[in-house]
């Protein structure tokens, strides 16, 4: 599984409208209550966005995944939760044990979506996540216990089978972090924790390997047990610094 991976990077001439805000992120008042959400993109982390009008002079460059292909070529998927990706996240937590640190981290991500039929402000949809929604900038028409509506859009054309279950755990960690009143995580922290949970999900379902965008190996069950924590950490750090260009 190569989660969120693309085949090409692209250089192109982009023409469009540039939108911007002074500060990006979730805004809380002195009591910790959400009062606003500024910014654009994943987790509202970015102060600017380009709303595209035209794309021209496209030059693709295929990404080299050969450095991990010898490790991942014989990998095969495992069944996760009978097709329900949220159920799979809960199942992964039970695999570690409810009282273990790993089990608590994975269950925290699964619980972020609420119970079946519960309206907790998290809205899960499927489609193309980088399109500006028609109601962009308007107040939501749903209820939320803390005033924050979180829209999670998953591209099922790219998240096949178990990959959707891993993405659910990844995004669930983001939701839990954003809703933690005592937490003020950076973009790097948010992504680091989410990828750590994603690796735990993979381990719980005995996934042999997990690769991130750009060909960064994040998990390999063949790694020596004493070296696994270090190698997972190094893989995630390289992914965030070199591919996502995030800083601590």
TAMO-V999205 format. One line per field, one symbol per residue. psi: psi as a letter, one per 40 degrees, with the letter a starting at -180 (. if undefined). A space follows every 10 residues. Layout:
# TAMO-V999205
psi=???
This chain:
# TAMO-V999205
psi=hhheiidiih hihhhahhii idiiahhiad eeiheihiii ahefeheiih hhdihifhhi hhhhedeedd dedeiiiihh ffehdddddd ddddddhdei dddddddddd edeiihehge ehhhihahee ihidfheiii eiihdeehhh hhhhgedegh bddddddddd ddddddddeh dehgiidddd dddddddddd ddddefhdih iiiefhhdhh eeihdeeddd dddddddddd dddefii.
